[in-house]
Amino acid sequence: MKTIQENLKLFYIGLKDKEPFFYKNKDLTTHAAIIGMTGSGKTGLGITLLEEACIDNIPSIIIDPKGDITNLALTFPQMRAEDFLPYVDEAEAANKGQSVEEFAASQAELWRNGIESSFQDLERVKILKESASFNIYTPKSSSGIGVALLSDFACPNISDEEIFSNYINSLAASVLSLIGMSSEDMSSKEQLLISTIFESKFKEQKDVSIEELINFIANPPFKKIGVFDVDTFYPSSERLKLAMKINALIASPSFKGWTQGVRLEISKMLFDENGKAKCNIFTISHLNDAERMFFVTLLLNEIIAWMRGTEGTSSLRAILYMDEIFGFFPPNANPPSKTPMLTLLKQARAFGLGCVLSTQNPVDLDYKGLSNIGTWFIGRLQTAQDKARVIDGLSGIAGSSLD
């Protein structure tokens, strides 16, 4: 059986004219978009890219809004029926007229044949399993590894004033989104108060706990916001109402889930103690919309803080993958996640961080972001407008080529 030859500079992503098709992994430093309607293979391609990164010992941070990418952890080097058995859907097996054991055996054979008919063998599956450490994080849930987001807000190590300002503005907006307040107006008194609190304490090189934030809202650690006294700008009685809203959040029984687990320390999420790349899957399908926005914004901000503390490189150092970008990076609205995502698309290339964004519809993506994406994987599109949007975006890429 003819098999591909491993090359750490190339990702094997499928077949072209019945021959192996390779993609230079360094091209991901200019980011990629995977676009196509449901059923066009977006998730399958995304998983392929991530598996190839694992084989090449490249760490990845994956935001999984739908819960599909957790399948990365299901890697079976021997492709035995008993490997598949625990994951068989009884209803699906019944629809096929099979017992769960028969269905598991048929799936094992299907997967094995798929591997062996695409210039690979089961040894490559073994290499994948042994090459990376797979970790599934479930914020606010004990189903996987918990993430302690609200134990405190850590002081970022960011020296660039513009990046620092964007960081604290986005952080403040994410807090407001968690309590159901609109965060699109960066000049609102709530936004400015919380941003100024973070700015004040972070410039003192101090972390801010959620309890401290609530107290600082009621009793700010400064006398003025801009040229106005704090009480003139935002009366004490109104500040207390805001503090009470956040206090009600932490008083709820579900809040405990936000304080338990590991801290978001990106530097510790890249390699294990043996130098093996980590594949970090943050599944957020169980969160509501406000909680998803809060988590994604904080994660992106932490990636920026880590990135700014590293040295530049032209090679692919790590991958940030988001399986469904809808709602997080829109062209018109300004949710908290938009600013850090745009920052990453503009600046991550210099630090070897490749961003891969997947969506059903190109109109889900911000115009400015499109111009910073160097590779486009395009599946089936639904409308002529979608096709025109993609063509327009591609025409803005200098030196682009279609394949």
C-alpha positions as CSV (number, residue, x, y, z in Angstrom):
1,M,0.0,0.0,0.0
2,K,1.4,3.4,-1.0
3,T,1.6,5.9,1.8
4,I,2.6,9.5,2.1
5,Q,6.0,10.5,3.5
6,E,6.0,12.6,6.6
7,N,7.2,16.2,6.3
8,L,7.0,18.5,9.2
9,K,6.6,21.5,7.0
10,L,3.6,20.2,5.2
11,F,0.0,19.3,6.2
12,Y,-1.6,16.5,4.3
13,I,-5.2,17.7,3.9
14,G,-6.7,15.4,1.3
15,L,-6.6,14.3,-2.3
16,K,-6.4,16.3,-5.6
17,D,-6.8,14.3,-8.8
18,K,-6.6,11.2,-6.7
19,E,-3.1,12.1,-5.4
20,P,-2.1,13.5,-2.0
21,F,-2.6,17.2,-1.6
22,F,-0.3,19.1,0.8
23,Y,-0.5,22.6,2.4
24,K,2.5,24.5,3.7
25,N,1.9,24.9,7.4
26,K,3.7,28.2,7.5
27,D,1.0,29.6,5.3
28,L,-1.3,29.4,8.3
29,T,0.6,32.3,9.9
30,T,-1.4,34.5,7.5
31,H,-4.5,32.9,8.8
32,A,-7.3,30.9,7.1
33,A,-11.0,31.0,6.6
34,I,-13.1,27.9,6.1
35,I,-16.4,28.9,4.5
36,G,-19.3,26.7,3.3
37,M,-22.9,25.8,4.0
38,T,-23.9,23.0,6.4
39,G,-22.7,19.6,5.1
40,S,-19.9,21.0,2.9
41,G,-17.2,19.5,5.1
42,K,-16.0,22.6,7.2
43,T,-15.6,20.7,10.5
44,G,-14.0,17.7,8.8
45,L,-11.4,20.0,7.2
46,G,-10.8,21.8,10.4
47,I,-10.2,18.6,12.3
48,T,-7.8,17.5,9.5
49,L,-5.7,20.7,9.9
50,L,-5.7,20.2,13.7
51,E,-4.6,16.6,13.4
52,E,-1.8,17.5,11.1
53,A,-0.7,20.2,13.6
54,C,-0.6,17.5,16.3
55,I,1.5,15.2,14.2
56,D,3.9,18.1,13.6
57,N,4.0,18.9,17.4
58,I,2.3,22.3,16.9
59,P,0.0,23.2,19.8
60,S,-3.6,24.4,19.2
61,I,-6.2,26.3,21.1
62,I,-9.7,25.5,19.9
63,I,-12.9,27.3,20.6
64,D,-15.8,24.8,20.0
65,P,-19.2,26.5,20.1
66,K,-21.1,23.4,18.9
67,G,-19.3,20.6,20.6
68,D,-18.1,18.9,17.4
69,I,-14.3,19.3,17.7
70,T,-14.2,17.1,20.9
71,N,-14.1,14.2,18.4
72,L,-10.4,15.0,18.0
73,A,-9.9,13.0,21.2
74,L,-11.4,9.9,19.7
75,T,-8.3,8.5,18.1
76,F,-8.2,4.7,17.7
77,P,-4.9,3.3,16.4
78,Q,-6.3,-0.2,16.0
79,M,-9.8,0.7,14.7
80,R,-11.4,-2.1,16.7
81,A,-15.2,-2.4,17.1
82,E,-14.8,-2.2,20.9
83,D,-13.2,1.2,20.5
84,F,-16.3,2.6,18.8
85,L,-18.9,0.7,20.9
86,P,-19.1,3.2,23.8
87,Y,-19.9,6.0,21.4
88,V,-22.6,4.3,19.3
89,D,-26.0,5.9,19.2
90,E,-28.5,3.1,19.7
91,A,-31.2,4.9,17.7
92,E,-28.8,5.3,14.7
93,A,-27.9,1.6,14.9
94,A,-31.6,0.6,15.0
95,N,-32.3,2.8,11.9
96,K,-29.6,0.8,10.1
97,G,-31.2,-2.5,11.3
98,Q,-28.1,-3.4,13.3
99,S,-27.3,-4.1,16.9
100,V,-25.0,-1.7,18.6
101,E,-22.2,-4.2,18.3
102,E,-22.8,-4.7,14.6
103,F,-22.9,-1.0,14.0
104,A,-19.7,-0.4,16.0
105,A,-18.0,-3.1,13.8
106,S,-19.3,-1.5,10.6
107,Q,-18.0,2.0,11.7
108,A,-14.6,0.6,12.6
109,E,-14.4,-1.0,9.1
110,L,-15.6,2.2,7.5
111,W,-13.0,4.4,9.3
112,R,-10.2,1.8,8.6
113,N,-11.0,1.7,4.9
114,G,-11.1,5.5,4.8
115,I,-7.7,5.8,6.2
116,E,-6.1,3.1,4.0
117,S,-7.7,4.4,0.8
118,S,-6.2,7.9,1.4
119,F,-2.4,7.0,1.3
120,Q,-2.3,6.4,5.0
121,D,-2.1,3.5,7.4
122,L,-3.0,2.8,11.0
123,E,0.5,3.5,12.0
124,R,-0.2,7.2,11.2
125,V,-3.2,7.1,13.5
126,K,-0.9,5.8,16.2
127,I,1.6,8.6,15.6
128,L,-1.3,11.1,15.9
129,K,-2.4,9.7,19.2
130,E,1.1,9.7,20.6
131,S,2.1,13.1,19.3
132,A,-0.2,15.3,21.3
133,S,-1.9,15.7,24.6
134,F,-5.6,16.2,24.1
135,N,-7.4,18.3,26.8
136,I,-11.1,19.1,26.8
137,Y,-12.1,22.2,28.8
138,T,-15.7,22.9,29.8
139,P,-16.0,26.4,31.4
140,K,-18.6,26.5,34.2
141,S,-19.0,22.8,34.1
142,S,-17.4,19.7,35.7
143,S,-17.9,17.6,32.6
144,G,-14.3,18.2,31.5
145,I,-11.5,20.4,32.8
146,G,-12.9,23.4,34.5
147,V,-11.7,27.0,33.8
148,A,-11.3,29.4,36.7
149,L,-12.3,32.7,35.0
150,L,-13.8,34.7,37.8
151,S,-11.5,33.9,40.6
152,D,-9.6,37.0,39.6
153,F,-8.7,39.1,36.6
154,A,-5.0,38.8,36.2
155,C,-2.8,41.8,35.4
156,P,-1.7,41.5,31.8
157,N,2.0,41.8,30.8
158,I,1.4,44.3,27.9
159,S,3.6,47.2,27.4
160,D,2.0,48.6,24.2
161,E,-0.4,51.3,25.2
162,E,-2.9,50.7,22.4
163,I,-3.0,46.9,23.0
164,F,-3.3,47.5,26.7
165,S,-6.2,49.9,26.2
166,N,-8.0,47.5,23.8
167,Y,-7.5,44.7,26.4
168,I,-9.1,46.5,29.3
169,N,-11.9,47.9,27.1
170,S,-12.7,44.4,25.9
171,L,-12.4,43.0,29.4
172,A,-14.9,45.5,30.8
173,A,-17.3,44.9,27.9
174,S,-17.2,41.2,28.6
175,V,-18.1,41.7,32.2
176,L,-21.0,43.8,31.2
177,S,-22.2,41.3,28.7
178,L,-22.2,38.6,31.4
179,I,-24.9,40.6,33.3
180,G,-26.9,41.2,30.2
181,M,-25.9,44.8,29.6
182,S,-25.1,46.1,26.1
183,S,-21.4,46.4,25.6
184,E,-21.2,48.0,22.2
185,D,-21.0,51.6,23.5
186,M,-17.4,52.0,24.6
187,S,-18.3,55.5,26.0
188,S,-21.1,54.4,28.3
189,K,-20.6,55.3,32.0
190,E,-20.7,51.6,33.0
191,Q,-18.0,50.7,30.4
192,L,-15.8,53.7,31.4
193,L,-16.1,53.1,35.1
194,I,-15.1,49.4,34.9
195,S,-12.4,50.1,32.3
196,T,-10.9,52.8,34.6
197,I,-10.9,50.4,37.5
198,F,-9.0,47.8,35.6
199,E,-6.6,50.4,34.2
200,S,-5.9,51.8,37.6
201,K,-5.2,48.5,39.3
202,F,-3.3,46.9,36.4
203,K,-1.0,49.9,36.2
204,E,-0.2,49.2,39.9
205,Q,0.7,45.6,38.7
206,K,-2.2,44.2,40.8
207,D,-4.8,41.6,39.9
208,V,-8.4,42.3,40.5
209,S,-10.7,39.7,42.1
210,I,-14.4,39.7,41.2
211,E,-15.1,40.7,44.9
212,E,-12.7,43.6,44.6
213,L,-14.3,44.7,41.3
214,I,-17.7,44.9,42.9
215,N,-16.4,46.9,45.8
216,F,-14.4,49.2,43.5
217,I,-17.6,49.9,41.5
218,A,-19.3,51.1,44.7
219,N,-16.2,52.8,46.0
220,P,-13.8,53.6,43.1
221,P,-10.1,53.7,43.9
222,F,-9.8,57.1,42.2
223,K,-11.4,60.4,42.4
224,K,-12.0,61.4,38.8
225,I,-13.0,59.9,35.5
226,G,-11.7,62.3,32.8
227,V,-12.2,65.8,34.2
228,F,-15.3,65.0,36.3
229,D,-15.5,63.8,39.9
230,V,-16.6,60.2,40.0
231,D,-19.9,61.1,41.8
232,T,-20.7,63.7,39.1
233,F,-19.9,61.4,36.3
234,Y,-21.6,58.3,37.8
235,P,-23.6,59.0,41.0
236,S,-23.1,56.7,44.0
237,S,-26.6,55.4,44.0
238,E,-26.4,54.3,40.4
239,R,-23.0,52.7,40.9
240,L,-24.5,50.7,43.7
241,K,-27.1,49.3,41.4
242,L,-24.4,48.1,39.0
243,A,-22.5,46.6,41.8
244,M,-25.6,44.8,43.0
245,K,-26.2,43.3,39.6
246,I,-22.7,41.8,39.5
247,N,-23.1,40.7,43.2
248,A,-26.3,38.9,42.2
249,L,-24.3,37.0,39.6
250,I,-21.7,35.7,42.1
251,A,-24.4,34.9,44.6
252,S,-26.1,32.5,42.3
253,P,-25.5,28.8,42.8
254,S,-24.1,28.4,39.2
255,F,-21.4,31.0,39.8
256,K,-19.2,28.5,41.5
257,G,-18.5,26.8,38.2
258,W,-16.7,30.0,37.0
259,T,-14.2,29.8,39.9
260,Q,-13.2,26.2,39.7
261,G,-10.6,24.7,37.5
262,V,-7.3,25.9,35.9
263,R,-6.4,29.5,35.2
264,L,-6.1,30.6,31.6
265,E,-2.4,30.7,31.4
266,I,-1.6,30.3,27.7
267,S,2.1,29.7,28.2
268,K,1.2,26.5,30.2
269,M,-1.3,25.3,27.5
270,L,1.2,24.8,24.7
271,F,3.4,21.9,25.7
272,D,3.4,19.3,28.5
273,E,6.4,18.5,30.7
274,N,7.7,16.1,28.1
275,G,7.6,18.7,25.3
276,K,4.6,17.1,23.7
277,A,2.2,19.6,22.0
278,K,-1.1,20.2,23.7
279,C,-4.4,20.2,21.8
280,N,-6.7,22.3,23.9
281,I,-10.4,22.1,23.1
282,F,-12.7,24.6,24.8
283,T,-16.2,23.4,24.3
284,I,-18.8,26.0,25.1
285,S,-22.1,24.5,23.7
286,H,-23.5,24.3,27.2
287,L,-23.2,28.0,27.9
288,N,-25.8,30.6,27.0
289,D,-25.0,33.4,24.5
290,A,-23.8,35.9,27.1
291,E,-21.6,33.4,28.8
292,R,-20.1,32.3,25.5
293,M,-19.3,35.9,24.7
294,F,-17.7,36.4,28.1
295,F,-15.6,33.3,27.8
296,V,-14.4,33.8,24.2
297,T,-13.5,37.5,24.9
298,L,-11.4,36.6,28.0
299,L,-9.7,33.7,26.1
300,L,-8.8,35.9,23.2
301,N,-7.5,38.6,25.5
302,E,-5.3,36.1,27.3
303,I,-3.9,34.9,24.0
304,I,-3.0,38.5,23.1
305,A,-1.3,39.0,26.5
306,W,0.7,35.8,26.0
307,M,1.5,36.7,22.4
308,R,2.9,40.1,23.3
309,G,5.2,38.5,25.8
310,T,6.9,36.2,23.2
311,E,9.5,36.8,20.6
312,G,8.6,37.1,17.0
313,T,9.0,34.2,14.5
314,S,8.2,33.5,10.9
315,S,7.3,29.8,11.5
316,L,4.0,28.4,12.8
317,R,4.2,28.4,16.6
318,A,0.6,27.6,17.5
319,I,-2.9,27.6,16.0
320,L,-6.1,29.3,17.2
321,Y,-9.1,27.6,15.7
322,M,-12.8,28.6,16.0
323,D,-15.3,26.2,14.6
324,E,-18.2,28.6,14.2
325,I,-17.4,32.4,14.2
326,F,-21.0,33.5,13.8
327,G,-21.9,36.3,16.2
328,F,-18.3,36.8,17.5
329,F,-16.8,38.8,14.6
330,P,-19.7,40.5,12.7
331,P,-19.2,43.2,10.1
332,N,-21.5,45.8,11.7
333,A,-22.1,45.2,15.4
334,N,-19.3,45.5,18.0
335,P,-19.5,42.7,20.5
336,P,-16.7,42.4,23.1
337,S,-15.0,39.6,21.2
338,K,-14.6,41.6,18.0
339,T,-11.7,43.9,19.0
340,P,-9.4,41.1,20.3
341,M,-10.1,38.9,17.3
342,L,-9.3,41.8,14.9
343,T,-6.1,42.4,16.9
344,L,-5.1,38.8,16.5
345,L,-5.8,38.8,12.7
346,K,-3.7,42.0,12.3
347,Q,-0.7,41.1,14.6
348,A,-0.5,37.4,15.4
349,R,1.4,36.6,12.2
350,A,4.5,38.2,13.5
351,F,4.4,35.9,16.5
352,G,3.8,32.7,14.6
353,L,0.1,32.3,15.7
354,G,-2.2,31.2,12.9
355,C,-5.9,31.9,13.3
356,V,-8.4,29.6,11.5
357,L,-12.0,30.8,11.4
358,S,-14.9,28.6,10.2
359,T,-18.3,29.9,9.2
360,Q,-21.3,29.0,7.1
361,N,-21.7,32.4,5.6
362,P,-19.0,35.0,4.6
363,V,-21.3,37.8,5.7
364,D,-20.6,36.6,9.3
365,L,-17.1,38.0,9.1
366,D,-16.0,41.6,9.5
367,Y,-14.7,43.3,6.4
368,K,-11.4,44.4,8.0
369,G,-10.8,40.8,9.1
370,L,-11.3,39.4,5.6
371,S,-8.3,41.4,4.3
372,N,-6.0,39.8,6.8
373,I,-6.8,36.2,5.9
374,G,-4.3,34.6,3.5
375,T,-5.9,31.2,2.8
376,W,-9.5,30.6,1.9
377,F,-11.0,27.1,2.0
378,I,-14.3,27.4,0.2
379,G,-17.1,24.8,0.1
380,R,-20.6,25.1,-1.1
381,L,-22.2,28.6,-0.8
382,Q,-25.9,29.3,-0.5
383,T,-26.5,32.5,-2.4
384,A,-25.1,34.7,-5.2
385,Q,-24.4,37.3,-2.5
386,D,-22.3,34.9,-0.5
387,K,-20.2,34.1,-3.7
388,A,-19.8,37.8,-4.5
389,R,-18.7,38.5,-0.9
390,V,-16.0,35.8,-1.2
391,I,-14.8,36.9,-4.6
392,D,-14.6,40.5,-3.3
393,G,-12.6,39.4,-0.3
394,L,-10.2,37.3,-2.4
395,S,-9.6,40.2,-4.8
396,G,-8.2,42.2,-1.9
397,I,-5.5,39.7,-1.2
398,A,-2.3,40.9,-2.8
399,G,-0.5,38.2,-4.8
400,S,-3.3,35.7,-4.3
401,S,-3.7,32.5,-6.3
402,L,-6.6,30.2,-6.7
403,D,-6.3,26.5,-6.6
